[in-house]
Amino acid sequence: MATEAKISYIWGVGRRKCSVARVRIRKGSGKIEINGRNAKDYFPSLRQQVAIAGPLKYIGVESQYDVVANIRGGGLTGQAGALMMGLGRALLKAEPDKAARLREHGFLSRDSRMVERKKPGKPGARRSFQFSKR
């Protein structure tokens, strides 16, 4: 009976707006899989594709790690930001000597901006109804 080598992942969690990304990385060829789909299929926008690959490219390991991510909540922009942060945190554990480079480009910082709540008596968070003098 042959024993299978256990695949060890390095985990990172990223959050942005209402999105939460649980990211696992391991040594590999550079594949990025999100919710069981290829990254290019999941994020059709080139801007988001560049953003999610940012941490890997910035420290120069884009073809050394495979990325598997589960993302829940929010829209595509928030999900891309959450994935970027989760990937940065996972790379921090895998490559501790590259921490300064990851931090200087903002891959480890939580973007705390959230949608402002709607106020009573107004149609939106800050918008007011049209003022009429007469």
N, C-alpha and C positions, 0 to 999 in steps of 0.2 A: 504494500500500500504506500503510494507516494504521498509525501506531505507537501501541501501547497504552501508557498511562501506567503505570509500575511502582508497585504498591501497596507502600508502605513500612510495615512493622510495627515496633513497639517491643516488645522481649522482656523477660520477667521470669520467674525460676524461683523457686518456693516449695516448701518441704518442711515436713511435719508428720507425726510418727510414722513410718509406712512409706510415706506418700504423697508423690508428686512431681508438681507441676503446672508445665507449661510454658505460659506465658501470653503471648499476643500481643495488642497493642492498636493501634488505628488510629482516626483521626478518623471519626466516623460518627453513628449515631442512638441508640446505647445498647443494641444487641442483645448478649446474652451467650450464647455457644454453647460447650458443653462436650462433648468427644468426639463432635462431630457432632450433638448434641441440644440442644434449648432448655434453659436453666438451670432453668426451673420443672418440666420433665419429669425432668431428671437428679436434682435435689434436691427431693424432695416435701415435706420439712419446711420450714415457714415460718422457723424459726430459722436454718437453713442458708442459705436464700435471702436473708435479711436480712444474714447474716454475709458472704456473698460480694460483695454489693453495697456493703458498708460503706466500703471505701476510696474508691469513686466518690462516694458520697453525702457522706462526711465532708469532702471537699475541694470538693464542689459541681459535679462534672462528669459526673453520671450519664447525661445525654443527649448528651454530646459524643464519647464513645468507644465503638467496638464492641470486644467482647472475644471472642477465640477461644482456648480452652484445651484442652490434652491432659493428662489426669490418669491416672496409673497407680498401683496399689498401695493397700493399706489399705482402710479403710471410709469411709463417707460423711462422718463427722465429721472425720476426718483429711484427707480430700480437700477439704472445705470450708475447713479451716484452711490447707492448702497453697495453694489457689487465692487465698485472701485475701492471703497473703503475696506470692505471685507477682504479683498485681495491684498490690499496693502498690509493689513494686520496679519494675514497668513504669511506673507513674504517676510514680515518682521521676525516671525518665529523661525522661519526657514533660513533667513540670511540676516542674523543680528548685526553684522558689521555694516550693513547698508541702511541702518536706521536713520542716520542723519540725512541721507539722500531722499528717503521716503518722506521724512518729516518736512524737509524744506520745500517739497513740491505739494504738500497738503494732502497726501494720501492717507495719513493717520488721523486727521482732524475730523471730528463730527460736525457736519453742517447743521446747526441747530434751528435754522429757519423753518417755520411751519406756517400753514395757512391761517390767517387771522379769522377769528370767528365772526359770524354775522351778528350785528347788534339789533336789539328790538327797535322798531319804528323806522328802520332803514331797509332799503332793498338789498343791500350787501354789507360788507364789512365797514366800508367808509362812505360808499356812495349814498347820496341823498336824493330825494325826489326833487323835481324841478321847482324852483322858487317862483311864486307868482305874486306880484305886488297887488294886482287888482283881481 
